[in-house]
Amino acid sequence: MTQAQQTRNRAFVISGLGIALLIAVFLSPFASSNPDGLDRAAQDHDFEKRAAEEPIAHKLPFYQVFEEYQLRGVPEQIATPAAGLIGTLVTFGLAWGSGKILVRNRDSQE
């Protein structure tokens, strides 16, 4: 890969991450408070009461930090944008790290 291609790829990744962060931080406060599709279907078909009282996910350590798409322990005005920021960065990090590992493994096999 040439230096120009690497520069274009880096610019593409950085601008994509920047756009995703802008959306996560500035548009997340405008998200609807109505139930999402799965919750709405559960309500419409009367099976929401069958859900576990204490879902397994609630026992995971990272779940204690977030609640209903908000970051716990911060002022309400920035709780949702902060959760969006962290979620976007974690998702990007996992995708980028996975890509690095997969590309490294592929290169070593050739």
TAHUJO-V521880 format. One record per residue. N is the residue number from 1. SS is DSSP state (H for helix, E for strand, L for the rest). PHI is phi in whole degrees, 0 to 359 (* if undefined). D_FIRST is the distance of its C-alpha to the first C-alpha in Angstrom with 2 decimals. Layout:
BEGIN
((N/SS/PHI/D_FIRST) (N/SS/PHI/D_FIRST))
END
This chain:
BEGIN
((1/L/*/0.00) (2/L/283/3.78) (3/H/298/6.70) (4/H/295/8.25) (5/H/294/6.23) (6/H/297/6.71) (7/H/295/10.14) (8/H/296/10.94) (9/H/298/10.27) (10/H/297/12.35) (11/H/297/14.91) (12/H/296/15.25) (13/H/294/15.95) (14/H/294/18.27) (15/H/291/20.12) (16/H/297/20.58) (17/H/296/21.97) (18/H/299/24.10) (19/H/296/25.57) (20/H/298/26.32) (21/H/293/28.03) (22/H/299/30.03) (23/H/296/31.23) (24/H/298/32.09) (25/H/277/34.01) (26/H/266/35.70) (27/H/261/36.37) (28/H/300/37.27) (29/H/296/40.75) (30/H/266/41.57) (31/L/296/40.96) (32/L/292/44.03) (33/L/269/46.39) (34/L/292/47.57) (35/L/298/46.83) (36/L/286/43.60) (37/H/302/43.81) (38/H/292/44.49) (39/H/297/47.09) (40/H/295/48.71) (41/H/297/48.98) (42/H/297/50.52) (43/H/292/53.02) (44/H/296/53.85) (45/L/254/54.50) (46/L/54/56.25) (47/L/239/54.15) (48/H/290/52.77) (49/H/286/55.69) (50/H/280/54.49) (51/L/296/51.42) (52/L/297/51.53) (53/L/298/53.22) (54/L/236/50.70) (55/L/303/47.33) (56/H/301/45.36) (57/H/301/42.53) (58/H/292/45.05) (59/H/271/45.40) (60/L/285/41.75) (61/H/301/41.30) (62/H/291/38.60) (63/H/293/40.84) (64/H/293/43.42) (65/L/277/41.22) (66/E/247/40.86) (67/E/211/43.64) (68/L/51/43.44) (69/L/63/40.08) (70/E/227/41.35) (71/E/274/40.83) (72/L/286/44.11) (73/L/82/45.78) (74/L/237/44.49) (75/L/304/46.35) (76/H/302/46.42) (77/H/295/44.83) (78/H/247/41.52) (79/H/296/41.65) (80/H/288/39.80) (81/H/300/37.10) (82/H/294/36.54) (83/H/296/36.24) (84/H/296/33.74) (85/H/298/31.67) (86/H/295/31.77) (87/H/299/31.17) (88/H/293/28.09) (89/H/294/26.61) (90/H/294/27.53) (91/H/298/26.10) (92/H/299/22.77) (93/H/299/22.76) (94/H/295/23.60) (95/H/293/20.96) (96/H/295/18.17) (97/H/298/19.56) (98/H/298/19.91) (99/H/298/16.33) (100/H/298/15.25) (101/H/294/17.88) (102/H/294/17.11) (103/H/292/13.40) (104/H/297/14.55) (105/H/296/17.35) (106/H/294/15.41) (107/H/295/13.11) (108/H/286/16.40) (109/H/279/18.13) (110/L/278/15.98))
END
